Structure formats: structure tokens, C-alpha cells
């Protein structure tokens, strides 16, 4: 039988926690996993999605410091664990758990990259072929690395697993989001975490759920806390990030329904757009929404200003009419006063003319008598 190619694939996911019962209840309720004891070690819990094992849950080892928080470890495939571990050290990484064999699982080792993110490598005994297309419900579909130097981190992992840089997206002030993959399949993304984030560099997995909003609505009942509220991303998907009851970061997403997808026009064939590409593009959507809200606010402000202008104009018109009315009254009064003055002047002139006329007549009579 031909061996399955596992190099560079995320073939297993394991939760290290201090609350195994709480984790089993949480992820069963959130993702729909069926948590069962592993037949080869009942202390180890195997989570199944549609009867396919997808993840494991184990108690935090006693030799780890008590301040080590619950966390997920991603297992990346390789057919030579020892050589890969040695290559990791030469490239600046560290070996946290040397290569060893586990019956029923395979040979594995736990490492950290040069920036401090923890991951594991494994040569699995029973590897399945890589899934093509939309991942099944409950399966993992994306893996995101928050780090202090994404270019250096990519060079490290690329050297170990042959990953390709499939896209570099300029996210503005937050830097470049580097999408990696291999053989034309996108596997995850790397970005520089904000300086004020208290967590060290780390990997976070995304799991496929039927409906992100329903899962988040039930989050409180299963004991989790929301980190990023459900949001739309390009392509019609919904995503959210959260923490489980013990504080381990985790992300979920839901794809558009089959009916909705069928109603959409079929696009031209192109490489499958990953969830993280859509998720990071959501940042641009948020910026667009902010600009749109600003435009709406500006429009509303202009409308209010227009209304206020009209009101002011109306009020000014009212005042103007009132003033004009008063001026008209004043002018009318002035005309009356002027008419009275003119009338009196005319009367005085007429009186004087009359007197002069009388005197003239008397003078004429006197003159006539003298003759």
C-alpha cells in the first residue's frame, strides 16, 4: 500500500488542559465532537467528528510549571521526525520533548520555533489522505500563527516542511498577513501579533461548525468566553474566536449553506480562497463599513444643517417681516406727521398771504381817497 504523503500537513490537534472533564463538555457542546476514551490509554480522550478522530484532549503534564496555561498543540506531519527535529534546532528552534514513539500513534516530538511558538511533529501510523474541498463539520480547516516576526517564522517552517508563501496581504498598520500552503492548497496564515497582547507567539486552530451564531449563543451555557464576536467575511462565511473554560484560545467558522451557494453565480475556476484570507479581508470590510458610516453621518449632518438653515432662514424671514412691518408703520406715521407739518405750514402761508392781501387793499383805498 502506498504511503500517504503527510509532510507539511496538520494531521493532529491536541488540547493540553488542567480541566479534562470541562473540556470534553465544552467542545462536545460547541463543535459537536463525540469525546471517547482512547482504547490504548483511557486517560487520553479522542474527539470524533462523524466517527473520524480529529483531536485529542489530555491532562497537563505534572512536570510543566503551574503558570503554563491550557493550550492547543498542532501536529505537523513528517516522515522523519528525528531529522526534522535536528533541522529545527539548526534553524534556531528548540526541542521541548525529544523524539519518541507512542504505540498506536507514531513517532513524534514537541518543538518551539525561534519566536517561541510551540508545535509538534509526527510520523503518524494511520494517516488519512488529505481532504479536498470544504472540510467536514467538526474538522479543522485553518491554522493561524500570531508571532513577533512572520517572515522569519515562515522561513523556519518553510525550511522544515516545504511550505510556499502563497500570498502576502498588506494590512496597513497591522503589517503583512502571510498566507502559506503547499501544492496549491492554502493551509494557514502568519501575522505579527500586537505588542500589547500578553500571550506569547502561538498557533490557533479553526474548526468548522454548522452555524457560528448558534454556537456563540450557546457559549455561555457551555462555559466559554467570546474574544471576537461573530462577523461576516468575504465569501459568505461567519467566524468567531473564543476561549474554553480553562482559557485555551480557539476559533470556529461556518460556511454558506449549500442552497445559498447554489444560488450564487458559478465563478471561474481559481485556487480555493482560504478562511484566513477571508477573515483578514474582513478588516478591509470593517474599514469600508466605518467609511460608509462616516458618509452616512456626514449626509445626516448635512441634512440637519440644511434643515437648520431652512429654520434659520424661516426665522430670519419672520424677523425681517416683523421689522419690515414696524418700518412700514413708522413710515406711515412719518408720512402723517409730515402731512400735518406741511398742512400747518400751508395754513400759515395762506394766513400771511391773506393778511398781505388785506393790507394791500386798504392801502389802495387810502390812496384813492387822497386823490
Secondary structure in CASP SS format (residue, H / E / C, confidence):
PFRMAT SS
TARGET T0000
AUTHOR 0000-0000-0000
METHOD secondary structure of the structure
MODEL  1
X C 1.00
X C 1.00
X C 1.00
X C 1.00
X C 1.00
X C 1.00
X C 1.00
X C 1.00
X C 1.00
X E 1.00
X E 1.00
X E 1.00
X E 1.00
X E 1.00
X E 1.00
X E 1.00
X E 1.00
X C 1.00
X C 1.00
X H 1.00
X H 1.00
X H 1.00
X H 1.00
X H 1.00
X H 1.00
X H 1.00
X H 1.00
X H 1.00
X H 1.00
X H 1.00
X C 1.00
X C 1.00
X C 1.00
X E 1.00
X E 1.00
X E 1.00
X E 1.00
X E 1.00
X C 1.00
X C 1.00
X E 1.00
X E 1.00
X E 1.00
X E 1.00
X E 1.00
X E 1.00
X E 1.00
X E 1.00
X E 1.00
X C 1.00
X C 1.00
X E 1.00
X E 1.00
X E 1.00
X E 1.00
X E 1.00
X E 1.00
X E 1.00
X E 1.00
X C 1.00
X C 1.00
X C 1.00
X C 1.00
X C 1.00
X C 1.00
X C 1.00
X C 1.00
X C 1.00
X C 1.00
X C 1.00
X E 1.00
X E 1.00
X E 1.00
X E 1.00
X E 1.00
X E 1.00
X E 1.00
X C 1.00
X C 1.00
X C 1.00
X H 1.00
X H 1.00
X H 1.00
X H 1.00
X H 1.00
X H 1.00
X H 1.00
X H 1.00
X H 1.00
X H 1.00
X C 1.00
X C 1.00
X C 1.00
X E 1.00
X E 1.00
X E 1.00
X E 1.00
X E 1.00
X E 1.00
X E 1.00
X E 1.00
X E 1.00
X C 1.00
X C 1.00
X C 1.00
X E 1.00
X E 1.00
X E 1.00
X E 1.00
X E 1.00
X E 1.00
X E 1.00
X C 1.00
X C 1.00
X C 1.00
X C 1.00
X C 1.00
X E 1.00
X E 1.00
X E 1.00
X E 1.00
X E 1.00
X E 1.00
X E 1.00
X C 1.00
X C 1.00
X C 1.00
X C 1.00
X C 1.00
X C 1.00
X C 1.00
X C 1.00
X C 1.00
X C 1.00
X C 1.00
X C 1.00
X C 1.00
X C 1.00
X C 1.00
X E 1.00
X E 1.00
X E 1.00
X E 1.00
X E 1.00
X E 1.00
X E 1.00
X E 1.00
X C 1.00
X C 1.00
X H 1.00
X H 1.00
X H 1.00
X H 1.00
X H 1.00
X H 1.00
X H 1.00
X H 1.00
X H 1.00
X H 1.00
X H 1.00
X H 1.00
X C 1.00
X C 1.00
X E 1.00
X E 1.00
X E 1.00
X E 1.00
X E 1.00
X E 1.00
X E 1.00
X C 1.00
X H 1.00
X H 1.00
X H 1.00
X C 1.00
X E 1.00
X E 1.00
X E 1.00
X E 1.00
X E 1.00
X E 1.00
X E 1.00
X C 1.00
X C 1.00
X E 1.00
X E 1.00
X E 1.00
X E 1.00
X E 1.00
X E 1.00
X E 1.00
X E 1.00
X C 1.00
X C 1.00
X C 1.00
X C 1.00
X C 1.00
X C 1.00
X C 1.00
X C 1.00
X C 1.00
X E 1.00
X E 1.00
X E 1.00
X E 1.00
X E 1.00
X E 1.00
X E 1.00
X C 1.00
X C 1.00
X C 1.00
X H 1.00
X H 1.00
X H 1.00
X H 1.00
X H 1.00
X H 1.00
X C 1.00
X H 1.00
X H 1.00
X H 1.00
X H 1.00
X C 1.00
X C 1.00
X E 1.00
X E 1.00
X E 1.00
X E 1.00
X E 1.00
X E 1.00
X E 1.00
X E 1.00
X E 1.00
X C 1.00
X C 1.00
X C 1.00
X E 1.00
X E 1.00
X E 1.00
X E 1.00
X E 1.00
X E 1.00
X E 1.00
X C 1.00
X C 1.00
X C 1.00
X C 1.00
X C 1.00
X E 1.00
X E 1.00
X E 1.00
X E 1.00
X E 1.00
X E 1.00
X C 1.00
X C 1.00
X C 1.00
X H 1.00
X H 1.00
X H 1.00
X H 1.00
X H 1.00
X H 1.00
X C 1.00
X C 1.00
X C 1.00
X C 1.00
X C 1.00
X C 1.00
X C 1.00
X C 1.00
X C 1.00
X C 1.00
X C 1.00
X H 1.00
X H 1.00
X H 1.00
X H 1.00
X H 1.00
X H 1.00
X H 1.00
X H 1.00
X H 1.00
X H 1.00
X H 1.00
X H 1.00
X H 1.00
X H 1.00
X H 1.00
X H 1.00
X H 1.00
X H 1.00
X H 1.00
X H 1.00
X H 1.00
X H 1.00
X H 1.00
X H 1.00
X H 1.00
X H 1.00
X H 1.00
X H 1.00
X H 1.00
X H 1.00
X H 1.00
X H 1.00
X H 1.00
X H 1.00
X H 1.00
X H 1.00
X H 1.00
X H 1.00
X H 1.00
X H 1.00
X H 1.00
X H 1.00
X H 1.00
X H 1.00
X H 1.00
X H 1.00
X H 1.00
X H 1.00
X H 1.00
X H 1.00
X H 1.00
X H 1.00
X H 1.00
X H 1.00
X H 1.00
X H 1.00
X H 1.00
X H 1.00
X H 1.00
X H 1.00
X H 1.00
X H 1.00
X H 1.00
X H 1.00
X H 1.00
X H 1.00
X H 1.00
X H 1.00
X H 1.00
X H 1.00
X H 1.00
X H 1.00
X H 1.00
X H 1.00
X H 1.00
X H 1.00
X H 1.00
X H 1.00
X H 1.00
X H 1.00
X H 1.00
X H 1.00
X H 1.00
X H 1.00
X H 1.00
X H 1.00
X H 1.00
X H 1.00
X H 1.00
X H 1.00
X H 1.00
X H 1.00
X H 1.00
X H 1.00
X H 1.00
X H 1.00
X C 1.00
END
